[in-house]
Amino acid sequence: MTDTLDRAPCAGACLPGRFATDFVGLDTRYATRGAATRRVYLDSAATTLMMGTAQAFGREFLVHQANPHTSAHFAAQVASESLAWAGDVVLDFLGAPRDEYVALFMGAGATACANRLAFALRRGRPQRPLALVSAMEHHSNDLPHRAHGEVLHVGLEPTAQGPGAVSLHALETLLRARPGEVNYVAVTAASNVTGLVNPIHDIAELAHRHGALVVVDGAQSTAHAQMRLSGPDRARDIDAYFFSGHKVYAPGSPGVLVIKRALLHGVAPLELGGGIVEDVTASSYRLLDSPAAQIAGTPNVLGAVTLAAALEGLRQVGMEAIVAHERALAQHMIARLSAIPGLEIYGPTDLDAHPRVGCIGFNLAHVEHALAATLLNDEFNVAVRNGCFCAHPYARSLLGDAWQAFDTRGMDDLELERYVAVRRGMVRASVGAYTTIADIDALADGLREIGERVDDLRRGYIVDATGARSRVARADMPNFQPALVLSTLLRDRGVLA
């Protein structure tokens, strides 16, 4: 594994300038096997590294820090204009006409957006009580819809390698079975487990034919695919789309809900407070007649403008080049992992027939997913994630009876339950614009060695339903102590006497 920050060679079409190195944390080093090496970060589906330019932009903005809810002074004007600019950047990036769509920033990432959206559409279209939700959704694009009405799940297209994308046939069957009842179809643009891409515009066309709307979770697609919400064929437009800042190379996690303005007309907000009213008396109040009335309180202006800065950086670099780069990485990852004995990749792997973003779930035979992820970190300094990734129904459908491949003969019911629990999940590796071929090779080389030496490597670990834990203190743990770091900064900056 390379120990330098040389990001060449490019995976696909080379990215311009120093873009691939303009990310905070690429040179972070941790000690493994007794030596400090550069971390290989393959957990971008959870959170991307922060774009350095977005961080610098945030520092520039903070000189004008103020609340945007007034124009009485210069800094407040800057904050108001910057927040409006951020919304316009989001709309332009997604190909959403400004006169038809609005971008609303809110806390807690995509989760906040999905909850707000489910509430608004249930209030705005009460005559349609049913939501159709795809069977591959993250909990954030499933549970909020269950909380606000009836939900039916749309099946996935069967393939020789397990479930594929959302089945248009299954969707149409449900739409026909409940005519006039379906409020909207909720679907992810790309799975956070397998990276499989859904045909969202085909889904929109089909849904609209039956009077239903389409809402799209763009958390895994916004930074990794070319997205356009509206085009010449309006029947294929997306009605609402949401994503998180922390998955598009921005710091923190403001969520962004992009929605057609008409869908919010007359819909009361979920929360009340300052910034959304025209007048309040002791006995009544009058809300603003504007989509802005959906967001009470002080907005996260810093989060919004740094998110917009990251998107604008992606736009100027060119999403076409980024998509080509990451597709080549995904193809290389599939090729390398497929060659490892006993390794199973979940979902179809032909990228031409079944497109993916660079996010792949897999398991290594006879190695618990928690142990595999822990060993990749402890032994090879490769950061991945394991579990069911907040998509339990989908992960369960992918895994099937995979754990039966292990020898369970002679186990009683309690032993079998525990045995199954630690195998109910998988390992996930995911790429970003900063990922290189060398990073993928480090992952594959580490997995191959784990497969060959698992009995030896497993010594010193306890694997139970809570994951893989070392029996001894891990001397190589990073020594970041927040209280100590802060007190040192306060002293060094002269804040404290």
C-alpha positions as CSV (number, residue, x, y, z in Angstrom):
1,M,0.0,0.0,0.0
2,T,1.4,3.4,-1.0
3,D,2.4,5.7,1.9
4,T,2.4,8.9,-0.1
5,L,-0.2,11.4,-1.1
6,D,0.5,10.9,-4.8
7,R,-3.0,10.5,-6.1
8,A,-2.0,9.5,-9.6
9,P,-2.8,7.6,-11.7
10,C,-6.4,8.5,-12.3
11,A,-8.9,5.8,-12.3
12,G,-10.7,7.0,-15.4
13,A,-10.7,10.4,-17.1
14,C,-8.2,12.4,-15.1
15,L,-9.6,15.1,-12.9
16,P,-8.4,18.6,-13.5
17,G,-5.7,20.4,-11.5
18,R,-5.3,19.5,-7.9
19,F,-9.0,18.7,-7.3
20,A,-8.4,15.1,-6.2
21,T,-6.1,16.3,-3.5
22,D,-8.2,19.2,-2.2
23,F,-9.9,17.3,0.6
24,V,-9.3,17.5,4.3
25,G,-8.0,14.3,5.9
26,L,-6.4,12.6,2.8
27,D,-3.0,12.6,4.6
28,T,-4.3,11.5,8.0
29,R,-2.0,8.8,9.4
30,Y,-2.6,6.1,11.9
31,A,-0.3,3.5,13.3
32,T,-0.9,-0.1,12.2
33,R,1.5,-3.0,12.5
34,G,3.9,-0.7,14.4
35,A,4.2,1.9,11.8
36,A,2.3,5.1,10.9
37,T,0.8,4.9,7.4
38,R,-1.7,7.0,5.4
39,R,-5.3,6.0,6.0
40,V,-7.2,4.6,3.0
41,Y,-10.6,6.1,3.3
42,L,-13.3,3.9,1.7
43,D,-16.3,5.0,3.8
44,S,-17.6,7.9,1.6
45,A,-21.1,6.5,1.4
46,A,-21.4,7.3,5.1
47,T,-19.7,10.7,5.0
48,T,-17.4,12.1,2.4
49,L,-14.2,13.9,3.3
50,M,-14.6,17.7,3.3
51,M,-13.5,19.7,0.2
52,G,-10.7,22.0,1.2
53,T,-12.1,24.8,-0.9
54,A,-15.5,24.5,0.8
55,Q,-13.7,24.8,4.2
56,A,-11.8,27.8,3.1
57,F,-15.0,29.4,1.7
58,G,-16.6,28.9,5.1
59,R,-13.8,30.7,6.8
60,E,-14.2,33.6,4.4
61,F,-17.9,33.7,5.0
62,L,-17.5,33.6,8.8
63,V,-16.0,37.1,8.8
64,H,-19.6,38.3,8.0
65,Q,-21.3,36.0,10.5
66,A,-24.8,37.2,11.3
67,N,-28.4,36.2,11.4
68,P,-30.1,36.6,8.0
69,H,-33.5,37.7,9.4
70,T,-32.9,41.4,8.8
71,S,-31.3,43.8,6.3
72,A,-30.6,46.5,8.9
73,H,-26.8,46.0,8.9
74,F,-24.2,44.9,6.4
75,A,-23.4,41.5,7.8
76,A,-27.0,40.5,7.9
77,Q,-27.4,41.5,4.3
78,V,-24.4,39.3,3.4
79,A,-25.9,36.4,5.3
80,S,-29.3,36.8,3.6
81,E,-27.8,37.1,0.1
82,S,-25.4,34.2,0.7
83,L,-28.3,31.9,1.8
84,A,-30.3,32.8,-1.3
85,W,-27.2,32.2,-3.4
86,A,-26.8,28.8,-1.8
87,G,-30.3,27.8,-2.7
88,D,-29.8,28.9,-6.3
89,V,-26.6,26.9,-6.6
90,V,-28.4,23.8,-5.4
91,L,-31.3,24.3,-7.9
92,D,-28.9,24.9,-10.8
93,F,-26.7,21.9,-10.0
94,L,-29.7,19.6,-10.0
95,G,-31.3,21.1,-13.2
96,A,-34.4,22.3,-11.2
97,P,-35.8,25.6,-12.7
98,R,-35.9,28.3,-10.1
99,D,-39.4,29.5,-10.9
100,E,-40.8,26.0,-10.3
101,Y,-38.7,24.5,-7.5
102,V,-37.4,25.8,-4.2
103,A,-34.4,24.5,-2.1
104,L,-35.0,24.4,1.6
105,F,-32.1,23.8,4.0
106,M,-32.8,22.0,7.3
107,G,-31.0,20.2,10.1
108,A,-30.2,16.5,10.6
109,G,-29.4,15.9,6.9
110,A,-31.6,13.9,4.6
111,T,-33.5,12.4,7.5
112,A,-35.0,15.8,8.4
113,C,-35.9,16.3,4.7
114,A,-37.7,13.0,4.4
115,N,-39.7,13.6,7.6
116,R,-40.7,17.1,6.5
117,L,-41.6,15.8,3.1
118,A,-43.8,13.0,4.4
119,F,-45.6,15.4,6.7
120,A,-46.2,18.0,3.9
121,L,-47.4,15.6,1.3
122,R,-49.8,13.8,3.7
123,R,-51.2,17.2,4.7
124,G,-51.3,18.6,1.1
125,R,-52.9,15.5,-0.5
126,P,-55.0,13.9,2.3
127,Q,-57.3,12.2,-0.2
128,R,-54.4,9.9,-1.2
129,P,-53.4,8.0,1.9
130,L,-50.9,5.6,0.4
131,A,-47.2,5.8,-0.2
132,L,-45.2,3.3,-2.3
133,V,-41.7,2.8,-1.0
134,S,-39.0,0.8,-2.7
135,A,-37.7,-2.3,-1.0
136,M,-34.1,-1.0,-1.1
137,E,-34.6,2.2,1.0
138,H,-32.5,3.5,3.8
139,H,-34.6,3.8,6.9
140,S,-34.7,7.5,6.5
141,N,-36.7,7.1,3.3
142,D,-39.0,4.5,4.7
143,L,-39.9,5.0,8.3
144,P,-41.1,8.7,7.9
145,H,-43.6,7.6,5.3
146,R,-44.9,4.8,7.6
147,A,-45.4,7.4,10.3
148,H,-47.7,9.6,8.2
149,G,-49.8,7.1,6.3
150,E,-50.1,3.6,4.9
151,V,-47.0,2.2,3.1
152,L,-46.6,-0.6,0.6
153,H,-43.2,-1.7,-0.5
154,V,-42.2,-2.0,-4.2
155,G,-40.3,-5.2,-5.1
156,L,-37.0,-5.3,-6.9
157,E,-36.1,-6.7,-10.3
158,P,-34.8,-10.3,-10.0
159,T,-31.4,-11.1,-11.5
160,A,-29.1,-14.1,-11.5
161,Q,-27.0,-12.3,-8.8
162,G,-29.8,-11.3,-6.5
163,P,-32.2,-8.3,-6.4
164,G,-31.5,-5.6,-8.9
165,A,-33.1,-2.1,-9.3
166,V,-36.7,-1.3,-8.5
167,S,-39.1,-3.3,-10.7
168,L,-41.2,-1.1,-12.9
169,H,-43.6,-4.1,-13.3
170,A,-44.0,-4.4,-9.6
171,L,-44.6,-0.7,-9.3
172,E,-47.2,-0.6,-12.0
173,T,-49.0,-3.6,-10.4
174,L,-49.4,-1.7,-7.1
175,L,-50.4,1.5,-8.8
176,R,-53.2,-0.3,-10.7
177,A,-54.3,-2.2,-7.6
178,R,-54.9,1.0,-5.7
179,P,-56.2,3.5,-8.2
180,G,-56.5,7.1,-7.0
181,E,-55.0,6.2,-3.6
182,V,-51.3,6.5,-4.1
183,N,-50.0,9.9,-2.9
184,Y,-46.3,9.4,-4.0
185,V,-43.6,6.9,-4.7
186,A,-40.5,7.2,-2.6
187,V,-37.3,5.8,-4.1
188,T,-33.5,6.2,-3.7
189,A,-31.6,7.3,-6.8
190,A,-28.8,4.9,-5.8
191,S,-28.6,2.3,-3.0
192,N,-26.4,3.0,0.0
193,V,-25.8,-0.7,0.3
194,T,-25.0,-1.9,-3.2
195,G,-24.7,1.4,-5.1
196,L,-27.3,0.1,-7.6
197,V,-28.9,2.9,-9.6
198,N,-32.7,3.2,-10.0
199,P,-34.4,4.5,-13.2
200,I,-36.0,7.4,-11.4
201,H,-37.3,9.2,-14.5
202,D,-39.0,6.0,-15.7
203,I,-40.5,5.7,-12.3
204,A,-41.7,9.3,-12.4
205,E,-43.3,8.8,-15.8
206,L,-45.1,5.7,-14.6
207,A,-46.2,7.3,-11.3
208,H,-47.5,10.5,-12.9
209,R,-49.6,8.4,-15.3
210,H,-51.5,7.3,-12.2
211,G,-51.7,10.7,-10.5
212,A,-48.9,9.9,-8.0
213,L,-45.9,12.0,-7.2
214,V,-42.2,10.9,-7.0
215,V,-39.8,11.8,-4.2
216,V,-36.2,10.8,-4.5
217,D,-33.5,10.2,-1.9
218,G,-30.4,11.6,-3.5
219,A,-28.0,11.1,-0.6
220,Q,-25.9,8.5,-2.5
221,S,-26.3,10.1,-6.0
222,T,-25.8,13.9,-5.8
223,A,-22.0,13.8,-5.6
224,H,-21.6,10.7,-7.8
225,A,-24.0,11.1,-10.7
226,Q,-25.3,13.7,-13.1
227,M,-28.7,14.5,-11.8
228,R,-31.4,16.6,-13.6
229,L,-34.8,16.9,-11.9
230,S,-36.6,18.5,-14.8
231,G,-36.2,18.2,-18.6
232,P,-38.1,18.6,-21.9
233,D,-40.5,15.8,-21.1
234,R,-42.3,17.1,-18.0
235,A,-44.0,13.8,-17.4
236,R,-40.6,12.5,-16.3
237,D,-39.8,15.3,-13.9
238,I,-38.9,14.6,-10.2
239,D,-41.4,16.2,-7.8
240,A,-39.1,16.3,-4.7
241,Y,-35.5,15.4,-4.1
242,F,-33.4,15.6,-1.0
243,F,-29.8,14.9,0.1
244,S,-27.2,15.7,2.9
245,G,-24.4,18.1,2.9
246,H,-22.0,15.7,4.6
247,K,-22.3,13.4,1.6
248,V,-21.3,16.0,-1.0
249,Y,-17.9,17.0,0.5
250,A,-19.3,19.7,2.8
251,P,-18.7,20.0,6.5
252,G,-21.6,19.2,8.8
253,S,-24.9,17.8,7.8
254,P,-27.5,20.3,6.7
255,G,-30.1,18.6,4.6
256,V,-31.5,20.1,1.4
257,L,-35.1,19.5,0.2
258,V,-35.7,20.5,-3.4
259,I,-39.4,20.5,-4.1
260,K,-41.9,21.9,-6.6
261,R,-43.2,25.1,-5.1
262,A,-46.8,24.2,-5.9
263,L,-46.7,21.2,-3.6
264,L,-46.2,23.4,-0.5
265,H,-49.0,25.8,-1.3
266,G,-51.4,25.9,1.6
267,V,-49.5,23.3,3.6
268,A,-49.0,24.3,7.2
269,P,-45.4,23.9,8.5
270,L,-44.3,21.1,10.8
271,E,-42.7,23.5,13.3
272,L,-43.6,27.0,14.3
273,G,-41.4,29.8,15.4
274,G,-39.6,32.9,14.3
275,G,-38.9,33.9,10.7
276,I,-42.0,32.4,9.2
277,V,-44.8,34.8,10.2
278,E,-46.2,38.1,8.8
279,D,-48.0,39.0,12.0
280,V,-48.7,37.6,15.5
281,T,-51.3,38.8,18.0
282,A,-52.2,37.5,21.4
283,S,-54.9,35.3,19.9
284,S,-53.8,34.6,16.3
285,Y,-50.9,34.5,13.8
286,R,-50.5,34.8,10.1
287,L,-47.8,32.8,8.3
288,L,-45.8,34.0,5.3
289,D,-47.3,33.0,2.0
290,S,-44.0,31.5,0.8
291,P,-42.2,28.1,0.9
292,A,-39.8,29.8,3.4
293,A,-42.7,29.4,5.9
294,Q,-41.8,25.7,6.1
295,I,-38.5,26.5,8.0
296,A,-38.9,28.2,11.4
297,G,-36.0,29.5,13.4
298,T,-32.4,30.5,12.5
299,P,-31.1,28.7,9.5
300,N,-27.7,27.0,9.4
301,V,-26.3,29.6,7.0
302,L,-22.7,28.4,7.3
303,G,-23.8,24.8,6.5
304,A,-25.8,26.0,3.5
305,V,-23.1,28.2,1.9
306,T,-20.3,25.6,2.4
307,L,-22.6,22.9,0.9
308,A,-23.2,25.2,-2.1
309,A,-19.5,25.9,-2.4
310,A,-18.8,22.2,-2.6
311,L,-21.5,21.7,-5.3
312,E,-20.2,24.6,-7.3
313,G,-16.7,23.1,-7.1
314,L,-18.1,19.8,-8.4
315,R,-19.9,21.6,-11.2
316,Q,-16.8,23.5,-12.3
317,V,-14.6,20.4,-12.2
318,G,-17.3,18.7,-14.3
319,M,-19.6,15.9,-13.1
320,E,-19.0,14.0,-16.4
321,A,-15.3,13.6,-15.4
322,I,-16.1,12.7,-11.8
323,V,-18.7,10.1,-12.9
324,A,-16.2,8.6,-15.3
325,H,-13.5,8.5,-12.6
326,E,-15.7,6.8,-10.1
327,R,-17.2,4.3,-12.6
328,A,-13.6,3.2,-13.4
329,L,-13.0,2.8,-9.7
330,A,-16.1,0.7,-9.2
331,Q,-15.2,-1.5,-12.2
332,H,-11.7,-2.0,-10.8
333,M,-13.1,-2.8,-7.3
334,I,-15.5,-5.4,-8.7
335,A,-12.7,-7.0,-10.7
336,R,-10.3,-7.2,-7.8
337,L,-12.8,-8.4,-5.2
338,S,-14.3,-10.9,-7.6
339,A,-10.9,-12.6,-7.9
340,I,-10.6,-13.2,-4.1
341,P,-11.6,-16.8,-3.1
342,G,-14.7,-16.9,-1.0
343,L,-15.7,-13.3,-1.4
344,E,-19.3,-12.6,-2.5
345,I,-20.4,-9.2,-3.9
346,Y,-24.1,-8.5,-3.3
347,G,-26.2,-7.5,-6.3
348,P,-25.5,-7.8,-10.0
349,T,-22.0,-6.7,-11.1
350,D,-22.3,-5.9,-14.8
351,L,-22.2,-2.1,-14.7
352,D,-23.5,-1.8,-18.3
353,A,-26.6,-3.8,-17.6
354,H,-27.0,-2.7,-13.9
355,P,-25.4,0.7,-13.2
356,R,-23.9,1.4,-9.8
357,V,-22.2,4.3,-8.1
358,G,-19.0,3.3,-6.4
359,C,-20.5,1.6,-3.4
360,I,-20.2,-2.2,-2.9
361,G,-21.4,-4.5,-0.2
362,F,-19.7,-7.9,0.2
363,N,-18.8,-10.7,2.6
364,L,-15.8,-12.9,2.9
365,A,-16.6,-16.6,3.6
366,H,-16.0,-17.7,7.2
367,V,-15.2,-14.2,8.3
368,E,-17.8,-12.2,10.3
369,H,-18.4,-8.8,8.7
370,A,-17.5,-7.0,11.9
371,L,-14.2,-8.9,12.1
372,A,-13.4,-8.3,8.5
373,A,-14.0,-4.5,8.8
374,T,-12.0,-4.3,12.1
375,L,-9.1,-6.3,10.6
376,L,-9.0,-4.0,7.5
377,N,-8.6,-1.1,9.9
378,D,-6.3,-2.6,12.5
379,E,-4.0,-4.4,10.1
380,F,-4.1,-2.5,6.9
381,N,-5.4,1.0,7.8
382,V,-8.3,0.7,5.4
383,A,-11.5,2.4,6.6
384,V,-14.7,0.7,5.6
385,R,-18.1,0.1,7.3
386,N,-20.0,-3.0,8.2
387,G,-23.6,-3.9,9.3
388,C,-26.9,-3.4,7.5
389,F,-26.4,0.3,6.9
390,C,-29.8,1.4,8.1
391,A,-31.4,-0.6,5.4
392,H,-32.4,-3.8,7.2
393,P,-35.1,-5.1,4.9
394,Y,-32.9,-4.6,1.9
395,A,-29.8,-6.1,3.5
396,R,-31.9,-9.1,4.6
397,S,-33.1,-9.7,1.1
398,L,-29.5,-9.6,-0.2
399,L,-28.1,-11.9,2.4
400,G,-30.9,-14.5,2.1
401,D,-29.6,-17.7,3.7
402,A,-26.0,-16.8,3.3
403,W,-25.2,-17.7,6.9
404,Q,-26.2,-21.3,6.2
405,A,-22.9,-21.6,4.3
406,F,-21.3,-21.8,7.7
407,D,-21.3,-25.1,9.6
408,T,-24.0,-24.9,12.3
409,R,-24.3,-28.6,13.0
410,G,-24.6,-29.4,16.7
411,M,-25.6,-25.9,17.8
412,D,-28.5,-25.4,20.1
413,D,-31.1,-22.7,19.4
414,L,-29.3,-20.0,21.6
415,E,-26.0,-20.7,19.9
416,L,-27.6,-20.6,16.5
417,E,-29.3,-17.3,17.2
418,R,-26.1,-15.7,18.3
419,Y,-24.2,-17.2,15.4
420,V,-26.7,-15.8,12.9
421,A,-26.7,-12.4,14.6
422,V,-23.0,-11.8,14.0
423,R,-23.4,-12.7,10.4
424,R,-26.5,-10.6,9.7
425,G,-24.7,-7.9,7.8
426,M,-21.9,-7.2,5.3
427,V,-18.9,-5.1,4.7
428,R,-19.2,-2.0,2.5
429,A,-16.5,-0.1,0.6
430,S,-17.4,3.2,-1.1
431,V,-15.4,5.7,-3.1
432,G,-15.3,9.4,-3.6
433,A,-13.6,11.8,-6.0
434,Y,-10.4,11.5,-4.1
435,T,-10.2,7.7,-4.2
436,T,-7.5,6.1,-6.3
437,I,-6.7,2.8,-7.9
438,A,-4.1,2.3,-5.2
439,D,-6.8,2.7,-2.5
440,I,-8.8,-0.1,-4.2
441,D,-5.8,-2.3,-4.4
442,A,-5.0,-1.8,-0.7
443,L,-8.5,-3.0,0.1
444,A,-8.3,-6.0,-2.1
445,D,-4.8,-7.0,-0.9
446,G,-5.9,-6.7,2.7
447,L,-9.0,-8.8,2.1
448,R,-7.0,-11.5,0.4
449,E,-4.6,-11.7,3.3
450,I,-7.5,-11.8,5.8
451,G,-9.0,-14.7,3.9
452,E,-5.7,-16.6,3.9
453,R,-4.8,-15.9,7.5
454,V,-8.1,-15.4,9.3
455,D,-7.4,-18.1,11.9
456,D,-4.2,-16.4,12.9
457,L,-5.6,-12.8,12.7
458,R,-8.7,-13.6,14.7
459,R,-6.6,-14.3,17.8
460,G,-7.1,-11.5,20.2
461,Y,-10.6,-10.6,19.1
462,I,-14.0,-11.4,20.5
463,V,-16.8,-11.5,18.0
464,D,-20.3,-11.3,19.3
465,A,-23.6,-9.6,18.3
466,T,-22.2,-6.2,19.2
467,G,-19.3,-6.5,16.7
468,A,-15.6,-7.3,16.8
469,R,-13.8,-6.2,19.9
470,S,-10.1,-6.6,20.8
471,R,-9.4,-8.5,24.0
472,V,-6.5,-6.2,24.7
473,A,-6.1,-2.4,24.6
474,R,-5.4,-1.2,21.1
475,A,-2.1,0.7,21.6
476,D,-2.4,2.2,18.1
477,M,-5.7,4.0,18.8
478,P,-5.6,7.7,17.7
479,N,-4.9,9.9,20.6
480,F,-7.6,12.6,20.1
481,Q,-8.9,13.8,23.4
482,P,-11.4,16.7,22.7
483,A,-11.1,18.3,26.2
484,L,-7.3,18.3,26.0
485,V,-7.1,19.6,22.5
486,L,-9.5,22.4,23.3
487,S,-7.7,23.5,26.4
488,T,-4.4,23.5,24.5
489,L,-5.9,25.6,21.8
490,L,-7.3,28.1,24.3
491,R,-3.9,28.4,25.9
492,D,-1.9,28.6,22.7
493,R,-4.2,31.2,21.2
494,G,-4.0,33.3,24.3
495,V,-7.7,33.1,25.1
496,L,-6.9,32.1,28.7
497,A,-4.5,33.9,30.9
